[in-house]
């Protein structure tokens, strides 16, 4: 399992198969990508909000969910909690400065 959530106004925590902290820009969109293709955007405005931009490779059948607040002692009441239960191990997580989608149509 991988858990992602915000702490204070400038820190993003990753817990579970990977334990890591990333500096965040409060007031800006902060994007994280996991090795299975899950892409999320975290924003802070009094609390951390998490928006799933891509659920990754659907062939992996990952479970991706955003919950409000902590779960099972992980997270806090000031942040959404991203829960990713991957079919395969997550090998890495990285911040993304810029992200562009192909135009639909």
TAVEN-V743482 format. One line per field, one symbol per residue. phi: phi as a letter, one per 30 degrees, with the letter a starting at -180 (. if undefined). psi: psi as a letter, one per 30 degrees, with the letter a starting at -180 (. if undefined). A space follows every 50 residues. Layout:
phi->???
psi->???
This chain:
phi->.bbbacbhcbbccbbjebcabbdbcdibdccbbcddjdbbccbbbiadcc cddadiddddhdcbbccdidbhicjadcadbdcbcddcddcabbdbdbbb cdddk
psi->kkkklkkaggkkkklbfkjlkkkljkflkkkkklfgfkklkklkiflkkk kjekgajfffhkjkkkljalkhgkalfgkljkkjjkelkkflkllkekkk lkkk.
